[in-house]
Amino acid sequence: MKKIVITGLVGVVLSILIGGGAAWFVINTMQPTGAAGKLSLKKSLPEKKKKHTNDMFVALKESVITLSDAQSEDHYMLLALTMVAESEEAAKKIQADEPLYQSIILTTLADREYEKVRALKINEIKALLNTALNRELKLRDTPVPYSDILISKMVFQ
């Protein structure tokens, strides 16, 4: 009985050693080296995000948007946005152009049906507004002074 137990333990230890050695060999010898290795390592590492240490947050006035449903009844949406500026000059530009941003936001959302807007996720609304703002600013040949848009409040009635 002792011989069977000892033989079994030796077999398990030997299997672990062989498997570990094979894994070590594959990991260490099958990696690309030189420029190819550096390139594959760069692709596998996540890109470092830009540090936002000097960002300024500019809160826009809340917008009340009237949305109609399929039965032509009015519903209201309260939306508060905050724009992220990377400098004080950009923050001042955002504050100066706030009526333009409010108008773009209003026209973008007011043209849609209540049910469709209500069904959108927050990130979808953010992307919709970001696209509309970027498109309108490009048409006006105005540089985009913000790096991101944050939805700080959204209420439907």
N, C-alpha and C positions, 0 to 999 in steps of 0.2 A: 504494500500500500504506500509506503514511504517513497519507493522508487517512482510510482505513478505521479504522486504529488510533486516531487522534485523535478521530474521530467516535464510535467506540465508548466511549472514555474519557469524553468529554463527556456522552454519553448516560447512562453509569453514574453519574457525579457528579451530573448533573441529576436522575436518579431518586432518588438518596439524599437530595438536598436537598428535593425535593418530598415524599417520604415522611416525612422528619424534620419538615418544616414541618407536614404534616397531622397527625402524631402530637402535636406540640407544641400545635397548635390544639385537638385533641380533649381532651387532658389538661387544658389550662388554661381552656378556655371551657365545657366541658361539665360541670364540677364544680358541684354545688349551692352556693349562697352563703347567707349569713345563718344563721338558726337551723337550717334544713334541712341546710346544709353541716356545721355543728357536730355535729348529731345523727348524720349518716351517718359522720362522722369518728370519733365516740365508739364507734359500733357496730363499726367496722372495726378499732379498736385493741384489743389484748387487755387485759383487766382486770388491774390490778396486784394481785398476790397480797398477802395480809397478811404483813407481816414477822414472822418467828418468832424474834425476837432474845431474848425472855425465856422461851421455852418450857422446860419442865422435863420430863424423861423419867422415868417411873416404871415400873420393870420389875416385872411380876408374877411370882410363883413359877411354875416350869414345871408344866404340867399333863400328866399321863399319862392318856389317854382310851382306854377299851376299846371297840373297834368290832367288830361281828360281821359276817361275810360271809354269802353266800347259803347256805353249807353249815353255818352256825352255829359256825364256827371263830372264835376270838378273834384279833384283831390289835390292835396298840397304836399310838397316835399320841402323840408328845411334842410339846407346843406351848408356846412361850414368847412371851408378848405384852408389849409395852411401850405404855403409854398416855402421850399427850402432854397435859400440863397447862400452862395459861397463867399460873398463879400458884402461889405456895408453899402457899396455903390449899387450892387445888384438888389439889395433889400430896398434901397430908396427908389430904384427903378420900378420894382414891383408895386410899392405903395403909390407911386405916381400913376401907374397904368392900371390900378385896381378897377376903375369903371370899365375898361376894355375887357378885362378878365371876367368881370361879373356879366357883361353882355354876352360874351362867348359861351359861358357856362349856361346862362339862361336860355339862349337860342338852341344850344345843343340838346338840352334836356326837355324843354317845353314842346319841342316838335315830336316827342315820342308819347306813346300811350302809357297810361299809368301802370297797367298790368305788365307791360314789357320792361319798364324801368324798375318796377318792384321786384321782378324776377331776376334782375341782374345782381351778381355778387359785387361786393365792394371793390374788389380788384378790377372787375370789368367796368364799373362806373369810372374808376380812376383812370383806366386805360382809355376809355372813351373820351373823357375830358382832356387828358393829356394829348391825345391825337388831335382833337379839335383845336386846342390852344396852340399847339405847334403848327398846325396847318394854317390857322388864321394869322399867326405872327409871321410865318414865312410869306404869306400873301401880302402882308403889309411891309415886308422887308425890314422887320424888327428882330433884333437878336433876342434869344430866349434867356431871360435873366435868372431863371430858377433851374435847379438840378432835379427837383422832384416835387410832386404834389402829394400832400397828405390829406386824407379825409378825416377831419376831427369830429364831425357830427353829421348824422344823417337821420332824419325822422320823417316818416310818412303818416299822412292823415287821410 
